Amino acid sequence: MTITETVRAPETASLQERVARVEAAAYRMRHHVLNMGEAQGQGYVGQALDAADVLAAVYADQLRYRAEDPEWEGRDRFLLSTGHYAIGHYAALAEAGIVPVDELETYGSDDSRLPMSGMSTYTPGMEISGGSLGHGLTIAVGTALGLRLQGSGARVFNFLSDGELDEGSTWEAAMGAHHHQLGNLTAIVDINALQADGKTDTVLRTEPVLDKWAACGWFVQRVDGNDVGALLAAFDSAAAKAEAEGKPSVILCDTKVGRGVPLLEDREKAHFMRIDEHEWQICREQLTAGYEARTASEGESK
């Protein structure tokens, strides 16, 4: 089952129904990630697993798009600044019906439309080419300003990482968004506390990030990025404030690398994971067991 064409969440859906829909999408996306990772034997699997709930919330609940026409002018824009998270974005695009699920098995292969780092020239639904970190928010600011000047009601979502908060260009863009009062822009920061050179707080201490975004004039929320209910509440609050002119919004999402797969959650070298051949099936079994236990528990509490 895939996410059908959506114009954000149906107004008639209850929060409980929305949470269940997003959680199911995130579960399937994590399976897609593991399958793609197994095809290469390695990759940025940990980040994709930690961000699955966020990406599912965007594509299954918030984003306005047409699966059969990824370049539809009225679409909301989702800009993936962290190009190495592309494996997670491909899973979301497959769930959205923009990329065929069968095509995921070509991930990272020669001549594939799904390279390891996201490229807009290759992949339908990929708005920008990422990889050189710290530039996504700058592009998002220009995109949001351009859409407003065109009189478009489309919104812009920019996904970036806590490692990108090390970059001065990110903060220049944050100040620019406030200056131009880009109320149609929502930034989403994945705070998994890890980057290529080690733990984020040992590379460059960026906390308190909530206060810094607020000082730049943004509407700021910080949530557990692996709690779908909390995510949807934050996105709803951001959507309620979305307007052509007004405060831009940022949702700071605290996540756990490898989320949903205990074998990977505590792995030391987690930025770029090398996973043994026999471990992939263990990962899938742990993911399924955890999801089924959680849904059974939620069913009993109703």
C-alpha positions in Angstrom: 0.0 0.0 0.0 1.3 3.5 -0.8 0.3 7.0 0.2 -2.2 8.3 -2.4 -2.2 11.7 -3.9 -2.7 14.1 -1.0 -3.7 17.7 -0.4 -2.4 17.6 3.1 -4.3 15.7 5.8 -8.1 15.3 5.3 -9.9 17.6 7.6 -12.3 14.8 8.5 -9.5 12.5 9.8 -9.1 12.3 13.6 -5.6 12.8 15.1 -5.6 9.1 16.0 -6.3 8.2 12.4 -3.6 10.5 11.1 -1.0 9.1 13.6 -1.8 5.5 12.6 -1.5 6.5 8.9 1.9 8.2 9.4 3.2 5.4 11.6 2.3 2.8 9.1 4.0 4.8 6.3 7.1 5.2 8.4 7.3 1.5 9.1 7.1 0.7 5.4 9.7 3.4 4.6 12.1 1.8 7.2 11.7 -1.5 5.4 12.5 0.2 2.1 15.6 1.7 3.6 16.9 -1.6 4.8 16.2 -3.2 1.5 18.1 -0.4 -0.3 20.9 -0.6 2.2 21.3 -4.3 1.7 21.6 -3.9 -2.0 24.8 -1.9 -1.3 25.8 -3.6 1.9 26.3 -0.2 3.5 25.2 3.4 3.5 23.5 6.2 5.5 21.0 3.8 6.9 21.1 5.2 10.5 20.0 8.7 9.5 17.3 7.4 7.2 15.8 5.2 10.0 15.9 8.1 12.5 14.2 10.5 10.0 11.5 8.1 8.8 8.8 9.5 11.2 9.5 13.1 10.1 9.6 12.3 6.4 6.4 10.2 6.7 4.7 13.0 8.6 5.6 15.4 5.7 4.6 13.2 2.8 1.6 11.4 4.4 0.1 14.3 6.2 1.4 17.7 5.2 2.7 18.0 1.7 0.5 19.0 -1.2 1.6 17.2 -4.4 0.5 15.2 -7.4 2.3 11.8 -7.6 1.7 11.6 -11.4 3.0 15.1 -12.0 6.0 15.8 -9.6 6.6 19.2 -11.3 3.0 20.5 -10.8 3.3 24.2 -10.3 0.9 24.2 -7.3 2.9 21.7 -5.3 4.4 22.4 -1.9 8.2 22.2 -2.1 10.2 19.8 0.0 14.0 20.5 -0.1 16.4 17.9 1.2 19.5 19.8 2.2 21.2 16.7 3.6 22.0 14.9 0.3 23.2 11.8 2.1 19.8 11.3 3.6 18.6 10.6 0.1 18.0 6.9 0.9 15.3 8.0 3.3 13.9 10.5 0.9 13.6 7.8 -1.8 11.7 5.7 0.6 9.3 8.6 1.1 9.0 9.2 -2.6 8.2 5.6 -3.2 5.5 5.6 -0.5 4.1 8.8 -2.1 3.9 7.0 -5.5 6.3 9.4 -7.2 9.0 6.7 -7.6 8.1 3.1 -8.3 8.8 0.8 -5.3 10.5 -1.7 -7.6 13.0 1.0 -8.6 14.4 1.2 -5.1 16.4 -1.9 -5.7 18.6 0.1 -8.1 19.7 2.5 -5.3 23.3 3.5 -5.7 23.8 1.5 -8.9 25.3 2.8 -12.1 22.8 4.6 -14.3 20.2 4.5 -11.5 17.9 7.5 -10.9 18.6 7.0 -7.2 22.2 7.9 -6.5 23.6 7.7 -2.9 23.5 11.5 -2.6 20.3 13.3 -3.8 20.4 14.9 -7.2 17.5 16.9 -8.7 18.6 16.1 -12.3 18.2 12.4 -11.7 15.2 11.8 -9.4 11.6 12.8 -9.8 10.4 14.8 -6.7 14.0 15.7 -5.7 13.8 19.5 -5.7 17.5 20.3 -5.1 20.9 18.5 -5.3 22.3 18.1 -1.8 25.6 17.1 -0.4 27.5 20.3 0.1 26.0 20.9 3.5 24.7 24.3 4.7 23.1 25.5 1.4 19.7 24.0 1.6 18.1 26.7 3.8 19.5 29.4 1.5 17.8 27.8 -1.5 14.6 27.4 0.5 14.6 31.1 1.4 14.9 32.0 -2.3 12.3 29.5 -3.2 9.8 30.7 -0.6 10.4 34.4 -1.6 10.0 33.5 -5.3 6.7 31.7 -4.8 5.3 34.6 -2.8 6.2 37.1 -5.5 4.4 34.8 -8.0 1.3 34.9 -5.8 1.5 31.1 -5.1 0.0 29.7 -2.0 2.5 26.8 -2.0 4.6 26.2 1.1 8.3 25.3 1.3 9.7 22.7 3.7 13.4 22.4 4.2 14.9 19.4 5.9 18.4 20.0 7.4 20.6 18.4 10.0 22.0 19.6 13.3 25.5 19.3 11.7 24.4 22.0 9.2 24.0 24.4 12.2 27.8 24.5 12.2 27.6 26.4 8.9 27.4 30.2 8.9 25.4 30.2 5.7 22.5 28.5 7.6 22.3 31.3 10.0 22.5 33.9 7.3 19.6 32.2 5.6 17.7 32.1 8.9 18.1 35.9 9.3 17.1 36.4 5.7 13.9 34.4 6.1 13.0 36.6 9.1 13.9 39.8 7.2 11.6 38.8 4.3 8.9 37.6 6.7 8.6 34.2 4.9 5.6 32.8 6.6 5.4 30.1 3.9 8.6 28.5 5.0 9.1 25.7 7.5 12.5 24.4 8.4 12.8 20.9 9.9 16.1 20.2 11.8 17.0 16.5 12.4 18.9 16.6 15.8 20.4 13.1 16.0 23.5 14.5 17.8 25.9 12.8 15.3 27.9 13.9 12.3 30.7 12.6 10.2 33.5 13.6 12.6 31.8 12.5 15.8 29.1 13.6 18.3 27.7 17.0 17.4 28.5 18.6 20.7 32.2 17.6 20.5 32.6 19.0 16.9 30.9 22.3 17.6 28.6 23.1 20.5 25.5 24.7 18.9 23.1 24.5 21.8 20.9 26.2 22.8 19.6 26.0 19.3 16.0 26.8 20.3 17.1 30.2 21.7 19.2 30.9 18.6 16.4 30.3 16.1 14.1 32.4 18.3 16.6 35.2 18.3 16.6 35.0 14.5 12.9 35.8 14.6 11.4 32.3 13.9 8.5 30.5 15.4 10.3 27.6 17.1 9.1 24.3 18.4 11.2 21.4 19.7 9.7 17.9 19.8 10.7 14.2 19.9 11.2 13.5 16.2 10.3 9.9 16.7 6.9 10.6 18.3 4.4 10.9 15.5 1.7 12.5 17.6 4.1 15.2 18.8 5.3 15.8 15.2 1.8 16.2 13.8 0.9 18.7 16.6 4.0 20.7 15.7 3.3 20.6 12.0 -0.3 21.7 12.7 0.9 24.6 14.7 3.3 25.6 12.0 0.6 25.3 9.4 -1.8 27.5 11.4 0.8 30.2 11.3 1.7 29.8 7.7 0.9 32.9 5.6 2.3 34.8 2.7 4.0 37.3 5.2 4.8 36.4 8.7 7.2 34.5 10.9 9.0 31.5 9.3 8.6 28.3 11.4 11.2 25.8 12.5 10.6 22.3 14.0 13.6 21.0 15.9 13.3 17.2 16.0 15.3 15.2 18.5 15.8 11.7 17.0 17.8 8.5 17.5 20.1 7.1 14.8 18.9 3.7 13.7 15.5 4.2 15.2 13.3 1.1 15.2 16.2 -1.4 14.8 17.9 -2.0 18.2 20.8 -3.7 16.5 21.7 -0.4 14.8 20.6 2.1 17.5 23.7 1.5 19.6 26.2 0.9 16.9 29.3 3.0 17.5 30.3 4.0 13.9 26.8 5.0 12.9 27.3 7.9 10.4 28.0 5.6 7.5 27.1 2.1 8.4 28.6 -1.1 7.2 26.3 -3.9 8.0 27.2 -7.6 7.7 25.3 -9.7 5.3 23.6 -11.9 7.9 22.5 -8.8 9.9 20.0 -7.4 7.4 17.4 -10.0 8.0 17.9 -9.5 11.8 17.3 -5.8 11.3 14.0 -6.4 9.4 12.8 -8.9 12.0 13.5 -6.4 14.8 11.8 -3.6 12.9 8.7 -5.7 12.4 8.6 -7.1 15.9 8.8 -3.6 17.4 6.1 -2.1 15.1 3.7 -5.0 15.7 4.2 -4.8 19.5 3.6 -1.1 19.5 0.4 -1.3 17.3 -0.9 -4.2 19.4 -0.4 -2.1 22.6 -2.1 0.9 21.1 -5.0 -1.3 20.0 -5.5 -2.5 23.5 -5.4 1.0 25.0 -8.3 2.2 22.7 
